[in-house]
């Protein structure tokens, strides 16, 4: 997985066990550390080689529901899509577009405690050609 868009990569949750199960079983994120008060998951590495994480902390006053966006590569998306759809996720796809790189595929998944996850990718096979070819009249 490539990038997770969060204000902070920390969620305070009321039911830590439920969120850990979701991140591990449903999202298939590698668990780096688990304590009685928290868990840290690996999301992947950025272009500079830095590990990106999601940290969950047990709290009596949990974070308000958030919308998170996880960007995956076009090659990772089909497997991620199949897996998450088996867990109730919904797939949305844009139609081909004249702008290069804009045929989005978005997978929407509900998370515990009211959070929403969007898994996105750009499908270059479904993008319209960016170089329009005009027919030249045949003057024969």
Backbone as a chain_set.jsonl record, in Angstrom:
{"seq": "XXXXXXXXXXXXXXXXXXXXXXXXXXXXXXXXXXXXXXXXXXXXXXXXXXXXXXXXXXXXXXXXXXXXXXXXXXXXXXXXXXXXXXXXXXXXXXXXXXXXXXXXXXXXXXXXXXXXXXXXXXXXXXXXXXXXXXXXXXXX", "coords": {"N": [[0.843, -1.159, 0.0], [0.415, 2.271, -0.624], [-0.032, 5.123, 0.25], [-1.545, 6.748, 3.011], [-4.021, 8.982, 3.692], [-4.241, 11.072, 6.253], [-5.027, 13.374, 8.869], [-3.525, 13.172, 11.179], [-1.623, 10.307, 11.765], [-2.844, 8.763, 13.705], [-5.308, 7.149, 15.548], [-7.655, 7.419, 18.066], [-9.377, 5.02, 19.801], [-12.361, 3.444, 21.015], [-12.926, 0.683, 21.177], [-10.396, -1.136, 21.054], [-9.602, -3.776, 20.4], [-11.474, -4.563, 18.411], [-10.879, -2.754, 16.342], [-8.216, -3.405, 15.842], [-8.515, -6.054, 14.925], [-9.961, -5.507, 12.567], [-8.087, -3.945, 11.059], [-5.994, -5.796, 10.819], [-7.158, -8.305, 9.941], [-9.092, -7.615, 7.925], [-8.073, -5.381, 6.426], [-5.565, -6.346, 6.074], [-3.143, -5.345, 7.049], [0.249, -5.199, 8.059], [1.049, -5.948, 11.379], [2.951, -4.149, 13.552], [3.475, -3.594, 16.247], [1.957, -4.421, 19.317], [0.232, -3.55, 22.183], [-1.364, -3.473, 25.423], [-2.628, -1.061, 25.393], [-2.49, -0.032, 22.829], [-1.808, -0.18, 19.254], [0.294, -0.601, 16.422], [0.427, -0.303, 12.976], [1.89, -1.18, 9.856], [1.842, 0.687, 6.918], [3.209, 0.881, 4.576], [5.928, 2.023, 2.51], [7.25, 5.265, 1.787], [8.276, 7.263, -1.081], [10.834, 7.963, -0.348], [11.699, 5.931, 1.182], [10.818, 5.836, 3.791], [9.045, 4.369, 6.467], [5.567, 4.176, 6.657], [2.98, 4.551, 9.001], [0.065, 3.464, 10.865], [-1.316, 4.305, 13.844], [-3.072, 3.02, 16.558], [-4.816, 3.93, 19.439], [-6.055, 3.062, 22.603], [-8.864, 4.603, 24.074], [-11.026, 6.451, 26.231], [-12.385, 8.564, 25.23], [-12.924, 8.542, 22.131], [-11.51, 9.238, 18.82], [-13.329, 11.422, 16.65], [-15.523, 10.186, 14.017], [-13.748, 9.593, 11.015], [-12.768, 10.221, 7.62], [-10.74, 8.367, 5.693], [-8.183, 8.031, 3.261], [-6.709, 5.657, 1.296], [-4.15, 5.109, -0.882], [-3.423, 2.934, -3.461], [-1.371, 1.001, -5.698], [-2.088, 0.499, -9.19], [-1.683, -2.147, -9.854], [-1.929, -3.45, -7.403], [-4.555, -3.029, -6.747], [-6.718, -4.783, -7.785], [-6.508, -7.204, -6.23], [-6.737, -6.162, -3.637], [-9.256, -5.046, -3.887], [-10.914, -7.335, -4.401], [-10.591, -8.709, -1.97], [-11.55, -6.822, -0.018], [-14.167, -6.414, -0.92], [-15.338, -8.832, -0.324], [-15.659, -8.414, 2.319], [-17.68, -6.588, 2.471], [-17.21, -4.097, 1.236], [-17.746, -1.396, -1.123], [-17.505, -0.8, -4.593], [-16.629, 1.91, -6.655], [-16.424, 3.339, -9.846], [-14.952, 5.634, -12.064], [-15.928, 6.931, -15.232], [-14.269, 6.649, -18.444], [-12.052, 9.333, -19.211], [-11.215, 12.477, -20.738], [-9.044, 13.713, -19.697], [-5.693, 13.019, -18.889], [-4.862, 10.219, -16.871], [-7.103, 10.083, -15.102], [-9.058, 8.169, -14.619], [-10.51, 7.021, -12.157], [-10.634, 4.5, -9.64], [-12.465, 3.654, -6.925], [-12.766, 2.296, -3.793], [-15.007, 1.859, -1.291], [-15.135, 1.509, 2.165], [-16.529, 0.628, 5.222], [-15.403, 1.221, 8.489], [-14.756, 0.068, 11.871], [-16.305, 1.894, 14.603], [-17.403, 3.992, 13.204], [-15.714, 5.121, 11.292], [-14.572, 5.81, 7.929], [-13.163, 4.313, 5.088], [-11.51, 4.942, 2.105], [-10.246, 3.322, -0.613], [-8.117, 3.974, -3.167], [-7.221, 4.116, -6.673], [-5.648, 4.833, -9.805], [-6.701, 3.845, -12.904], [-5.018, 3.262, -15.642], [-5.718, 1.969, -18.0], [-8.333, 2.564, -18.467], [-8.466, 5.183, -19.083], [-9.227, 7.848, -21.253], [-7.85, 8.567, -24.461], [-5.276, 10.978, -24.479], [-4.236, 12.408, -26.531], [-5.827, 13.827, -28.984], [-6.9, 12.789, -32.122], [-7.4, 14.213, -35.161], [-9.484, 13.765, -37.889], [-8.341, 13.949, -41.178], [-9.486, 15.54, -44.058], [-10.195, 13.711, -47.0], [-8.971, 14.503, -50.001], [-9.072, 13.376, -52.552]], "CA": [[0.0, 0.0, 0.0], [1.315, 3.391, -0.822], [-0.185, 6.309, 1.08], [-2.785, 6.928, 3.744], [-4.239, 10.39, 3.945], [-4.782, 11.333, 7.586], [-4.485, 14.575, 9.502], [-2.484, 12.536, 11.975], [-1.724, 8.866, 11.546], [-3.199, 8.195, 15.001], [-6.732, 7.122, 15.867], [-8.018, 6.984, 19.402], [-10.544, 4.159, 19.611], [-12.976, 2.899, 22.224], [-12.771, -0.773, 21.156], [-9.109, -1.391, 20.413], [-9.573, -5.131, 19.831], [-12.248, -4.588, 17.161], [-10.146, -2.021, 15.307], [-7.031, -4.194, 15.51], [-8.973, -7.16, 14.071], [-10.302, -4.96, 11.252], [-6.863, -3.57, 10.34], [-5.192, -6.986, 10.556], [-7.89, -9.318, 9.17], [-9.78, -7.087, 6.742], [-7.159, -4.574, 5.603], [-4.331, -7.137, 5.915], [-1.985, -4.517, 7.35], [1.192, -5.844, 8.967], [1.065, -5.44, 12.749], [4.329, -3.941, 13.994], [3.558, -3.588, 17.698], [0.65, -4.483, 19.989], [0.27, -3.499, 23.638], [-2.724, -3.439, 25.96], [-3.186, 0.274, 25.163], [-2.33, 0.473, 21.469], [-1.29, -1.036, 18.181], [0.89, 0.135, 15.311], [0.395, -1.057, 11.731], [2.674, -0.656, 8.734], [1.078, 0.965, 5.703], [4.103, 0.785, 3.428], [7.021, 2.996, 2.546], [7.1, 6.341, 0.817], [9.297, 7.283, -2.139], [12.145, 8.151, 0.266], [12.011, 4.75, 1.957], [10.336, 5.954, 5.166], [7.896, 3.532, 6.781], [4.362, 4.889, 7.05], [2.269, 3.731, 9.973], [-1.195, 3.853, 11.467], [-1.276, 3.96, 15.25], [-4.358, 2.988, 17.254], [-4.662, 4.064, 20.886], [-7.281, 2.877, 23.366], [-9.247, 5.852, 24.728], [-12.425, 6.586, 26.634], [-12.926, 9.606, 24.367], [-12.313, 8.207, 20.839], [-11.495, 10.215, 17.734], [-14.596, 11.452, 15.911], [-15.407, 9.452, 12.753], [-12.923, 10.247, 10.005], [-12.681, 9.637, 6.291], [-9.336, 8.159, 5.366], [-7.974, 7.6, 1.888], [-5.525, 4.841, 1.104], [-3.836, 5.004, -2.302], [-2.666, 1.74, -3.812], [-1.001, 0.964, -7.113], [-3.048, -0.144, -10.089], [-1.469, -3.596, -9.815], [-2.405, -3.949, -6.11], [-5.975, -2.757, -6.542], [-7.642, -5.917, -7.95], [-6.455, -8.098, -5.073], [-7.305, -5.412, -2.514], [-10.682, -4.918, -4.179], [-11.555, -8.633, -4.171], [-10.561, -9.0, -0.539], [-12.427, -5.916, 0.722], [-15.562, -6.627, -1.32], [-15.812, -9.982, 0.46], [-15.959, -7.891, 3.649], [-18.751, -5.597, 2.392], [-16.841, -2.825, 0.613], [-18.445, -1.043, -2.362], [-16.597, -0.275, -5.617], [-17.097, 2.972, -7.544], [-15.462, 3.561, -10.914], [-15.268, 6.74, -12.959], [-15.908, 6.589, -16.656], [-13.078, 7.163, -19.114], [-12.04, 10.787, -19.25], [-10.26, 13.031, -21.705], [-7.85, 14.16, -18.976], [-4.845, 11.866, -18.618], [-4.727, 9.731, -15.509], [-8.198, 10.412, -14.193], [-10.057, 7.109, -14.515], [-10.36, 6.579, -10.781], [-11.365, 3.388, -9.059], [-12.554, 3.949, -5.501], [-13.391, 1.255, -3.007], [-15.435, 2.448, -0.022], [-15.218, 0.476, 3.193], [-16.827, 1.112, 6.577], [-14.514, 0.718, 9.527], [-15.373, 0.181, 13.193], [-16.436, 3.18, 15.281], [-17.917, 5.027, 12.312], [-14.72, 5.636, 10.345], [-14.748, 5.389, 6.538], [-11.924, 4.17, 4.347], [-11.568, 4.891, 0.649], [-9.033, 2.813, -1.243], [-8.187, 4.541, -4.517], [-6.153, 3.936, -7.644], [-5.943, 5.313, -11.158], [-6.617, 2.736, -13.854], [-4.628, 3.882, -16.909], [-6.365, 1.294, -19.139], [-9.668, 3.103, -18.667], [-8.382, 6.611, -19.403], [-9.37, 8.174, -22.664], [-6.609, 9.057, -25.069], [-5.073, 12.404, -24.247], [-3.907, 13.023, -27.815], [-6.955, 13.689, -29.894], [-6.494, 12.759, -33.53], [-8.451, 14.75, -36.007], [-9.519, 13.191, -39.231], [-8.055, 14.904, -42.251], [-10.356, 15.247, -45.204], [-9.588, 13.039, -48.159], [-9.216, 15.373, -51.161], [-8.707, 12.713, -53.79]], "C": [[0.89, 1.224, 0.0], [1.138, 4.527, 0.174], [-1.527, 6.295, 1.782], [-2.908, 8.396, 4.063], [-4.947, 10.55, 5.289], [-4.226, 12.659, 8.074], [-3.287, 14.158, 10.35], [-2.678, 11.049, 11.77], [-1.989, 8.148, 12.869], [-4.712, 8.262, 15.156], [-6.89, 6.669, 17.308], [-9.335, 6.237, 19.272], [-11.049, 3.624, 20.946], [-12.741, 1.39, 22.312], [-11.516, -1.13, 20.355], [-9.075, -2.757, 19.745], [-10.309, -5.205, 18.498], [-11.493, -3.88, 16.036], [-8.887, -2.761, 14.893], [-7.425, -5.353, 14.599], [-9.283, -6.66, 12.663], [-9.032, -4.65, 10.452], [-6.039, -4.791, 9.955], [-5.915, -7.959, 9.621], [-8.48, -8.786, 7.869], [-8.823, -6.308, 5.843], [-5.835, -5.278, 5.341], [-3.079, -6.285, 6.1], [-1.051, -5.281, 8.285], [1.18, -5.158, 10.34], [2.515, -5.357, 13.215], [4.473, -4.081, 15.503], [2.156, -3.605, 18.281], [0.89, -4.468, 21.48], [-1.174, -3.501, 24.127], [-3.41, -2.105, 25.686], [-3.081, 0.771, 23.731], [-1.815, -0.572, 20.505], [-0.756, -0.136, 17.075], [0.954, -0.789, 14.102], [1.256, -0.375, 10.688], [1.769, -0.488, 7.525], [1.914, 0.771, 4.448], [5.23, 1.777, 3.589], [6.773, 4.066, 1.497], [8.261, 6.308, -0.171], [10.7, 7.489, -1.59], [12.548, 6.963, 1.133], [11.58, 4.803, 3.412], [9.09, 5.092, 5.362], [6.733, 4.41, 7.239], [3.542, 3.969, 7.941], [0.892, 4.304, 10.287], [-1.128, 3.381, 12.912], [-2.684, 4.056, 15.828], [-4.091, 3.054, 18.746], [-6.012, 3.88, 21.563], [-7.589, 4.172, 24.111], [-10.724, 5.809, 25.124], [-13.139, 7.62, 25.777], [-12.32, 9.417, 22.973], [-12.339, 9.368, 19.847], [-12.865, 10.247, 17.067], [-14.423, 10.693, 14.593], [-14.65, 10.262, 11.706], [-13.025, 9.503, 8.688], [-11.209, 9.584, 5.935], [-9.24, 7.657, 3.939], [-6.648, 6.877, 1.79], [-5.314, 4.689, -0.391], [-2.989, 3.768, -2.531], [-2.338, 1.79, -5.297], [-2.084, 0.251, -7.915], [-2.902, -1.664, -10.045], [-1.95, -4.212, -8.5], [-3.92, -3.898, -5.979], [-6.876, -3.979, -6.739], [-7.666, -6.874, -6.763], [-7.077, -7.429, -3.855], [-8.813, -5.315, -2.666], [-11.417, -6.231, -3.891], [-11.667, -8.928, -2.686], [-11.569, -8.123, 0.216], [-13.891, -6.07, 0.329], [-16.15, -7.838, -0.613], [-16.171, -9.569, 1.884], [-16.942, -6.714, 3.585], [-18.402, -4.26, 1.777], [-17.589, -2.646, -0.705], [-17.458, -0.398, -3.328], [-17.304, 0.776, -6.458], [-16.019, 3.182, -8.593], [-15.901, 4.743, -11.759], [-15.272, 6.215, -14.386], [-14.606, 7.103, -17.245], [-13.172, 8.677, -19.239], [-11.012, 11.264, -20.245], [-9.008, 13.544, -21.002], [-6.995, 12.938, -18.648], [-4.843, 11.5, -17.135], [-5.892, 9.975, -14.585], [-9.296, 9.359, -14.139], [-9.888, 6.439, -13.15], [-11.165, 5.323, -10.515], [-11.312, 3.63, -7.556], [-13.334, 2.84, -4.826], [-13.726, 1.865, -1.655], [-15.697, 1.34, 0.984], [-15.535, 1.136, 4.532], [-15.898, 0.419, 7.569], [-15.259, 0.772, 10.863], [-15.381, 1.621, 13.701], [-16.799, 4.323, 14.346], [-16.929, 5.613, 11.328], [-15.001, 5.073, 8.95], [-13.393, 5.355, 5.854], [-12.234, 4.14, 2.862], [-10.224, 4.389, 0.161], [-9.118, 3.257, -2.692], [-6.99, 4.124, -5.359], [-6.59, 4.602, -8.941], [-5.716, 4.142, -12.094], [-6.282, 3.306, -15.227], [-5.284, 3.222, -18.126], [-7.74, 1.88, -19.437], [-9.655, 4.599, -18.943], [-8.543, 6.8, -20.899], [-8.028, 8.679, -23.19], [-6.484, 10.551, -24.831], [-4.693, 13.135, -25.534], [-5.074, 12.784, -28.764], [-6.432, 13.709, -31.33], [-7.672, 13.235, -34.353], [-8.355, 14.127, -37.379], [-9.214, 14.275, -40.245], [-8.904, 14.55, -43.448], [-9.565, 14.63, -46.346], [-9.954, 13.865, -49.384], [-8.852, 14.668, -52.46], [-9.775, 12.828, -54.822]], "O": [[1.987, 1.21, 0.559], [2.086, 4.864, 0.884], [-2.532, 5.876, 1.208], [-1.999, 8.989, 4.643], [-6.118, 10.198, 5.43], [-3.1, 13.031, 7.743], [-2.197, 14.72, 10.246], [-3.81, 10.591, 11.615], [-1.444, 7.076, 13.128], [-5.323, 9.305, 14.924], [-6.324, 5.655, 17.717], [-10.295, 6.754, 18.701], [-10.277, 3.384, 21.874], [-12.401, 0.87, 23.375], [-11.572, -1.387, 19.153], [-8.568, -2.883, 18.63], [-9.827, -5.837, 17.558], [-11.473, -4.361, 14.903], [-8.523, -2.749, 13.717], [-6.747, -5.612, 13.605], [-8.917, -7.302, 11.678], [-8.918, -5.051, 9.294], [-5.446, -4.82, 8.877], [-5.346, -8.39, 8.618], [-8.379, -9.435, 6.828], [-8.769, -6.547, 4.636], [-5.066, -4.853, 4.478], [-2.081, -6.472, 5.404], [-1.518, -5.945, 9.211], [1.289, -3.936, 10.435], [3.219, -6.365, 13.268], [5.467, -4.62, 15.988], [1.269, -2.896, 17.806], [1.663, -5.276, 21.995], [-2.103, -3.527, 23.32], [-4.637, -2.018, 25.738], [-3.53, 1.877, 23.431], [-1.443, -1.682, 20.885], [-1.284, 0.947, 16.825], [1.462, -1.907, 14.183], [1.342, 0.852, 10.64], [1.026, -1.398, 7.155], [1.371, 0.522, 3.372], [5.457, 2.307, 4.677], [6.166, 3.81, 0.457], [9.121, 5.43, -0.103], [11.674, 7.218, -2.293], [13.614, 6.977, 1.75], [11.931, 3.919, 4.193], [8.19, 5.09, 4.522], [6.896, 5.276, 8.098], [3.421, 2.772, 7.681], [0.602, 5.468, 10.012], [-0.91, 2.198, 13.175], [-3.393, 5.041, 15.617], [-3.244, 2.326, 19.265], [-7.004, 4.476, 21.144], [-6.698, 4.776, 24.709], [-11.552, 5.208, 24.438], [-14.358, 7.562, 25.616], [-11.315, 10.05, 22.65], [-13.08, 10.337, 20.01], [-13.503, 9.203, 16.929], [-13.303, 10.567, 14.1], [-14.883, 11.459, 11.537], [-13.33, 8.311, 8.649], [-10.523, 10.605, 5.881], [-10.12, 6.938, 3.467], [-5.6, 7.411, 2.154], [-6.195, 4.197, -1.096], [-1.964, 3.575, -1.878], [-2.958, 2.535, -6.056], [-2.888, -0.503, -7.368], [-3.888, -2.387, -10.186], [-2.341, -5.379, -8.48], [-4.503, -4.64, -5.189], [-7.751, -4.198, -5.902], [-8.738, -7.307, -6.34], [-7.85, -8.05, -3.125], [-9.558, -5.481, -1.699], [-12.438, -6.227, -3.203], [-12.719, -9.35, -2.205], [-12.358, -8.638, 1.008], [-14.772, -5.875, 1.166], [-17.348, -7.863, -0.331], [-16.897, -10.281, 2.578], [-17.032, -5.931, 4.53], [-19.236, -3.355, 1.792], [-18.013, -3.621, -1.326], [-16.665, 0.455, -2.929], [-18.427, 0.569, -6.918], [-14.831, 3.202, -8.27], [-17.07, 4.853, -12.13], [-14.684, 5.177, -14.686], [-13.914, 7.905, -16.619], [-14.266, 9.228, -19.359], [-10.057, 10.556, -20.561], [-7.998, 13.786, -21.663], [-7.517, 11.927, -18.177], [-4.824, 12.371, -16.266], [-5.692, 10.069, -13.374], [-10.385, 9.651, -13.644], [-9.208, 5.421, -13.021], [-12.233, 5.113, -11.089], [-10.234, 3.792, -6.986], [-14.437, 2.493, -5.25], [-12.836, 2.338, -0.948], [-16.387, 0.363, 0.693], [-14.876, 2.099, 4.924], [-15.649, -0.785, 7.495], [-16.281, 1.449, 10.974], [-14.572, 2.449, 13.284], [-16.538, 5.487, 14.65], [-17.282, 6.532, 10.589], [-15.589, 4.001, 8.807], [-12.577, 6.261, 6.023], [-13.113, 3.403, 2.415], [-9.183, 4.962, 0.484], [-10.094, 2.947, -3.377], [-5.911, 3.823, -4.848], [-7.771, 4.894, -9.135], [-4.654, 3.521, -12.074], [-7.179, 3.791, -15.917], [-5.395, 3.852, -19.178], [-8.258, 1.712, -20.541], [-10.714, 5.222, -19.029], [-8.052, 6.005, -21.701], [-7.188, 9.158, -22.428], [-7.453, 11.298, -24.962], [-4.82, 14.357, -25.611], [-5.27, 11.681, -29.273], [-5.616, 14.557, -31.691], [-8.785, 12.721, -34.247], [-7.272, 13.986, -37.947], [-9.757, 15.378, -40.18], [-9.023, 13.379, -43.809], [-8.418, 14.993, -46.607], [-11.124, 13.922, -49.765], [-8.366, 15.315, -53.388], [-9.62, 12.317, -55.931]]}, "num_chains": 1, "name": "protein.A"}
